[in-house]
Amino acid sequence: MSTFQSLGLEEQFLQAIADLGFETPSEVQEKTIPILLESETDMVSLAQTGTGKTAAFGFPMLQKIQVESRTTQGLILSPTRELCMQITTELKLYGKYMQGLNVVAIYGGASISDQARQIKKGAQIIVATPGRMKDMIGRRMIDISKIEYCVLDEADEMLNMGFYEDITEILSHSPKEKSTWLFSATMPKEVSTIAKKFMHNPKEVTVGTKNVGADSVSHEYFMVGAKDRYPALKRLADAHPDIFSVVFCRTKRDTQKVAETLIEDGYNAAALHGDLSQNQRDLVMKSFRNRQIQMLVATDVAARGIDVDDITHVINYQLPDEIETYTHRSGRTGRAGKKGVSMVIITKSEIRKIKAIEKIISKTFVKKEVPSGMEICEMQLFHLANNIKDTEINHEIDNYLPKINEVLEGFSKEELIKKVFSVEFTRFYNYYKKAKDLNVDAGSREYEAESSKKFSDESTRFFINLGRKDELQWMDLKDLVREITQLGKDDVFHVDTMDTFSFFNTDVAHTDKVLEAFKDVQYNDRKVDIEISKDRGGRNRGGKRGGSGKGGFGKKGGFGKKGRSGGDDRPKFGGDKPKFKGKSRRRDDRPKSAGTGGRRRKRM
């Protein structure tokens, strides 16, 4: 078995490693560190998130720089503020015995003048996000003309975020003879392109197989109706009372909405997305690491800086736009040798995406059933029983036992057990006793039944500029129209979705109501246009157009009525309130906040 001593690291770094409690190097460290220490070379290293890549490039860079010099010798580019700060913190810990080491983090959302002052003091290593780095180079606040080592960390994610031009501009100010080390979880075509452009005969290190998911993570999917996505999320949380999870949504709007609704329903949840200030994001992450938050609802970009080893589940509330992004999501769990579960909530139309992901990660998804209400009650009941069994007795209660015995005198052991457990069990039972089955059969004929509806002379066919590129399948669009217009289940029919537009029908009597409802509506920050189609088959578009203007998912920015998912009927849980709080407001007057809060629940 390899040791850190055998990798060629100096004594000062071995001491830092011992202080951190590391005993043996990970596979990527074992393969990468000796190569980078022994030679001046370019390198492409492919390894999953959570495998110790920061140490793999951090220790060689620290050992090679001249700490006596104030010249910037190393540059590390990372995609997000959180990851930038995380890398900086880790490098400082690795180099704690290097007298005079100065590692500076450069990122947006903080004072650029303060960062410039830190650079002027002499920063041997700069860790930066591409946007802020390009800005400071343009202002001549940073000189990287003498760097010897450049790291592109999470290269695939930086390219997915559109940083290619920024990276190109930044590296044009660096010397050609430097060593460039590219670290990535996946190897899409874009990463290959950047490797060819900026690197010369790079050595390649691959841990596992390219783009393959980690073996410590199991993958499950749950198939539900489009309108049951949120109720399914709640059931998955209730079925795992000790859950400590990251819930992924595609957009900032959906992230905020899901977090707010979870808070209203009594869960310890918070949102993490790009509209939050750096201070708000820091507070959210601090609360999450302290487990004051059990469900962190995040966008893919914001979650890049999450480095918490004890996450039990990753829940994909929505699948990502890019299949490769799933690898990054699932890599948030199953870290540091621990097991994790990646769950995906999908509709019937998304099953093809599961098959595509399976090919990318070379792992098989297991189809699971969303638990029934009574199954959840049983899980919560036995969770409470185990908590009682494992609870240490506080003997301060001894003085009160005589009076307690008087109150409970006359009850048998069996009656007392029933009463104790009924205190919590009844809450879940009352909520779930009439709960419906959320699972959808893959062979369901629901779509065929919907499509078989005949056009009526008394119906109006509408054109709308939303489609599959907006991640809207026919049932999603139907739910959207019903939500905005407040029409009944059978009032919207024959919905056909194309790539960039769609059609749907309503009774003629609802024509004006539909057109009026879609005035001042935006979807994903884009104006929604609606027209009456002259041809019922949808080939020609014309007629009266709905207006446009500022709004959210409805005229007043709301995503639907409060309690739509059953949150108001859910039992609220007592207990201590978390230290980190927030306030949930309606979407039209809500400030940009972390959205944390809700009462701390005592789970069964």
N, C-alpha and C positions, 0 to 999 in steps of 0.2 A: 504494500500500500504506500502510495506517495505521501510525502510530508511537505510542509512549507519550507523546511530546511533544504530539502533536495531540489527545490525549484531554483535556487541561486539567489535568494533574497538576503539582504544584509541584516545584521543583528538588530539594528534599530527597528526594522519592520517586523522581524520575528517577535520582538517584544510587544509591539503594538498589536500584532495578531493575537498573542497570548492574552493581552488585556481585553480584547474583544471577545475572547472565548472560542475562537475558531480552532479546530483541531486538525482537520484534514482539508486539503483543497478540493474544490468542486472539479468536475471534469473539464469545464471550459478554462478554469484557472490552471489546471495541470497541463493542459495542452498549449495554452497561450503564453503564460508568463516566461517560461524558459526561452522560447523563440524570440520574444521581444527584448529580453535581457541580453541575449547572446549576439544579436545582429541588428543592424539598422535596415529595416525592411518595411515595406507596406504590408498590410494584413487585412483580410476579410474574415471575420469571425462570426459564425452563425450559431446562435444558441437561444433557447427559450427564455422568456422573462422569468426572473427569480432564480437564475442559476449562478449568480455571482459575477456578472460581466464587469461591474464597476471595479471590483478588485483585480480582475484579469487585466485591465488596462491601467488601473490606478497605480498599483505597486511598481510596474516597470517604468511608468512616467516619472514617479517620484524618485526612483533610484537613479534615473539617468540625468535629471536636471541638476544644474549647479545652484544650490540653495544660497550660496554666497553672493550670487549675482541678482540684481534687481530687474534684469531684463526678462520680459515675458518669453518663456521658452516652450510652453505647452498651451494648446487651445482645445477645449472640449465643447462641441456643439451638441445640444440636446433639444428635444422638441417643445418641452413645456417648462413653465416656471417651477412647478413642483419637483420635476426630475432634476432640473438645474440645481436647486437648493439641496436636494437629497445627495447628489454627487459631490457637491462642495463639502457638505457635512462629513461624508464618508472619507473624502481625501484628507481632510483635516485630522480625522481620527487615525487614518493610516500613517500620516506623517507627524504624529504628535511629538516624536522625539527628534524631529528635524528643526534645529534652532534657526529661526529667521524665515521659516516657510510662510508664504502668503498666497492663499488660494482665494480668488475673488469670484463671486457669482454675479453675472450680468443678465438681467431679465427685465421685461416690461412690468409696469404696475408699481415700480419703485422709483425713487428719485434718481434721475440720470446724473445729476451733479454729484450726489453722494457716491455713486458708483465710480464716477470719474476720479474723485479724490482718492478712493481706495486703490485704483489702478496706478495713480501717480506715486503712491507710497512704495511701489515696486511689487508687482504681482508676477511670481514665476509661472503660475498657472491661472488661466481664465476659463471659467465654465459659463457658457452663455447660450441663450436662445438666439436663433438666427435673426429674428426681427430687430431686437435691441442691439445685437452685435453690429449689424449692418448700419444701423443708425449712428452708433458711436464712432464707427470707422469713418463714416461720412462726415462727422463733425470733428474729426481728427483728435478724438479723445483717447483712442487706443492705437497702439502701434504693434502689428503682428508681423512685421517684415523680417523678424529674426527668430520666429518660432522654429523649433526643431521637430516638434511632435504635434500632430493634429488628430483628434478622435472625433468621428461622426457616430455618436451613440444613438441607438434606436433609429437607424438611417431610414428604414422602411416607413416608419411613422412620420418622420420629418418630410419625406417626399409625399406621403399621402396628404399632409397638411399644406402642401403647395410651397414648400421652402426651397425648391430646386434653384430658382433664380437667386435667392438670397445667399444660398450656400456658394453658388458660383461666384457671386460678387465678392463675398468674404474671402474665399480662397485665392482670388486674383490678387489680393494684397499680401499674400504669404509667399515665402520662398519656394521655388520648385523642388529644391533638394531635401525638403523635410520628409519625415516618415508619416504616412497617413494610415490610421488604423480605423477600419469601419466595423462596427458591431451592430448586428441586426438579429431580430427573431425570425424573420422570413426573408426570402430572396426573390422578390418579384422583379420583373424586367427593369423597372426604374432604378432599383438598387444596382443591378448589373451595369446599367448605363453609367451611373455616377462612379462606380468602381473603375470602369475603363477610362473615364475622362480624367480622373484626378489621381490615379494610382498606376504604378509601374511594376509589372510582374508581382502582384501581391501574393503572399502565401495565404492559403485558405485553411481555416480550422472550422470543422463542423462537428457539433455535439449532437449526436443522434442523426436524424435525417432532415434535410432541408424542409422547412415549413411544417414539420411534424409537431403535434401537440405533446405536452409533457405526459410521461407515463403515470405520474402521481395524480392526474386529474381524470375522473370519469365524466362521461358526457350523456346527458339525458334530455329528451324533449317531450313536451306536453302539448297536445293538439286541442285547441278550443275554438269556439266561435269568436269572431272579431270583437264583439261587444263584451266578451267574457275574459278579456286579457287581464284586466285589473283584478276582478274577483279571483282569478286563478293565482295571481301573485300573492294575494292575501292568504289563500289556502296553503300555498307552499310555505309561506312564513309561519303560519300557525301549526303546520305539520312538523316543523323543526323548531321547537321552543328555544333552543340554544343558538339559533342562527346568528351568524356574524358575517354579513354579506355586502357585496357590491351589486347593485341593480343597474344594468346598462340600458339607456334609452338613446335614440338616434339624435334627437334635437334638444336644444336648451329648453324650449318651451315644454316639451313632453317631460323632460327631467324635472323641471320645477313643478309641473302639475301633479305628477305621480308622487313626488316627495310631499307636497302639501296635502294630498288626499290621504296618504299614509299617516301623516301627523294627525289629521282630523279623525282618523279611525283609531287612534290610540297607540300607534307604533312609535318607537324611537327612531326617527328617520331624519335625513337631511339631504339637501341637494348640493351637488358640486358641478358647476359649469362655468363657462367663460365670462358670463355677465357679472360674476361676483368679484368684488375687489380682492386684492391679495390678502388683506387682513381678514376678510370674511372666509376666504378659502383656508387660511391658516387655522382659524378657529374651528372650522368644520373638521379639518384633518386631526387637530388635537383632540377634539371630542370623540372622533372615530377611533383613534388609537387608544384612548382611555375607555373605550367600550361604552361611553355614554350614548353612542349612536350604534344601533344594531343593523340598520339598513341604510347604506349610503347610495343614493341614487345619483348616477353620474353619466356625463357624456364621455365618449371615447377619448377626446382630447384632454379633458380635465383629469381623467383617471390615470394618465401616463405617469404621474408622480406618486401613485399609491404604492407604498412599499411596506406592507403589513403582513407578517408571516402567519397570522392565525386566522385568516379569512376562511370560513368554512364553505361558503357557497358563492358562486358567481351566477346571477340570474340575468339572462338575456331577455329583458322585457320586450325588446324589439331586436331583430337581427341587424347587424351593421350593413352599410351600403357595400363596403368592400369585404369580400369573403376572408381575405388575409387578416383583417382586423380581429376576427374571432379568436385567432391565436393569442393576440395580446390580451383580450378580455379574459379568456380562460386561464391565462398565466397569472392572474391576480390571486388565484387560489392554488393549493397544492405546492406551496413554497417551503423552502428549507427542509425538504424531506418529508413533509406532512402530506396527508391525503386531502383532496378537495373534490368538489362536485361543481360542474358547470351545467346549469339548467337553461333550457331554451323554451320560451312560450311561443308557439307558432299557430297560425291558422292553416287550414287545409291547403290553401294555395301556395304556402311557403315550404312544403315538404321537399320540393326540388332543391331548395337552398341547403337543406340538411344534407342531402346527397352530395352536393358540391363541396360542402365543408368537409365531409368525411374523406373525400378524395384528397383534399389539401393537407389535412392533419394526419391522415392515415390512421384514424381512429373510428370506431363504430359507435354511433349514438344508440342508446337504449330508449325505446318508446315506453314512457311511464304514464300512468293514469293520475289525473289530478285527484287528490284524496276526497272522499265524500265527507259530508259533515260529521257523520257518526264515527268515521275513522279518525278524524281530527280530535273529536272528543275523547276517544280512547287513548290517543297519543298523549294528549295533554294530561289525562288522568294519571297515566303511569309515570309521566314526567314529574308530576307533583309527588307521587308516592316515592320516587327515587330521591327527590329533594328532601323529603321528610326523613327518609332513611339515612341520608348522608349528612344531615344537619347536626352540628355539634351542640350538645346541650349547654345552655347558659344557666349556670346554677344560681344566678341572681334571681331566677324565677322561683326558687325553693320557698322563699318567704311568703309567696302568694298562693302556693299550692293548697293550703287548707281552705281558703275561701273559694278557690276554683273548684275543689272537690265538692264543696257544699252546693255550688251552682249546678254542677253536673251529676249530683247524686241521683241515683235511680236509673241512670242510663247504662245499658250493657256496653261491653267493648265493641260489639258489632254496630250498635246504634251510634256510638261516638265516632267510629270510623266513617260511617255514612254521612254524619253531619259535617265532620271536618272536610271531607272531600267534596261534599255538595256545595260548600261555600264558593269554590272556584268552578267546579264542574257545571253547575247550573247555568253560569254565565255563557259558557260555550254551547251548552245544550239548547238553551233558548234561542241562541242566534242561528245555530246550524240545523235545528230539528226539521225545518222545511226546506233546507238547501237543495237546489237542483243539481243534477249531474252536469258538470261543465265539459266533459270529454266529448270530442267529435270523432265519429267514425270516419276513417279515411275513405270508406266507400259510400259516404253519405250522398243522397240524391237531392240534397237541398238546392244545389245550384240548378240542376235540371228542372226541378219543380218551379223555381223562380223564372227560369228562361222560357218555360213553356207557356207563360201567361200571354194571351193574345193581345195585340194592340186593339184598342177600342176607339171608335169614332169620338168618344167622349173624353179621350185622353190627350194630353199635351206632351210632346217630346222635347226635352231640353238638351242643349249642348253646354258643357262646362269645361273650362281649360285646366282641369286636373286629371291625372291619369296614373299609370303604373310607375312612371318616373318619380312621382310623389309618394311612392310606396302605398298606393291605394289600389286594392283589389276590389271586385264588385261589391262585396259585403261591406268593406270599409267605407266605400263611397256612399253606399246606401245609408249606413249609420250616420255618416257626416251630414248628408242631406236632411235626414230625419231630425238630427240634433239641432241644426240651424233653423229649420222650418217648423219644428215641433209637430210634424205630421205623424200619423199613426204607422204601425208596422206594415200594413197593406196598402198605404197611400203612395208609396214610392215603389215602382216596379220596372221591370225590363231594363236593368242597369247594365250597360256595356262599357267596359274600360279599355281604352287604347293606351299607347305609350304616353302621349302628352295631352290627351283630351278624353272625354267620356260622354255618354248619353244616359238619360234616365227619363222615365215617364211618371206623370201624376195625372189625376183626373183634371179635366178642364176647370172644374170649380176651384181648384187650388192654384191656378196659374198665377194670378196676381199676388197671392200670398208667397209663392216661391220667389218670384222676382223681387218683391219687396224685402224678403228675408235676407237675400244675398247682397243687398246694398251694403256698402261699407264693410265688406268682409275680406280678410286676408288669410292666407294659409301658408305657413312657413315663410312669413314676411313677403309674400307675393300676392298681388292683386288677383282676386277671383272674379272672372267674367262668366256670365251665364246668358244664354240666348235661347230663344224658341227656335227649334229646328223646323224649317219649312217642310222638310221631307221626314215622315215618321221613321224612315229607315236610317236617318241621320247623315245622309250624303251631303245635304246642303244646310248651311247655317244662315240664319237671318232673324229678323224680328226684334222684339223688345229686349234690350240689354239691361242687366242689373248694374247698378252703380258700383263705384269703387271708392276706396278711401282708407283711412287708417282704422285698424281694428285688429283683433286677435283672431280667435277661432270662431268668433261670432261678432255681432255688431258692437258689443260692449267689451269684447276681449275675453269673455268667459269660454270655458271649454265644455260647458254643460251645467246642469243644475246640481247644486249641492246634494249629496246623498244618492246620486244616480247609481253608484255601485253598491249601495247598501251600507255605506259607512255609518249613517246615523243610527242604525239598528244594532251595530256591533257593540258588545259589552265594553265599557271603558274600564281600565284597570287602575287601581290605586297604587300607592307606594310613593317613594321619594321622587321628587322632580329632578330631572337632570340639571347639572350646573349650567349647561349651555342651552339657552332657550332661544326661541324665535317666535314670530307671530305670523300666522297664515292669514292673508287678506285676499279679497277678490282680485282678479288679474288686472282690472283696469286701474286700481289705485295702489297696487303692491309695489313697494320699493324693491330694488335689487338686493335681495337678502339671501342668506343661506337656507332659509326655510326650515330650520331645525326647531324642534320643540316637541309638543305633545307630552302627555303624561307618561312617566316611566311605568311600564306595565309589569305587573307581577305575573309571569307566565306560569301556567300549570306544568 
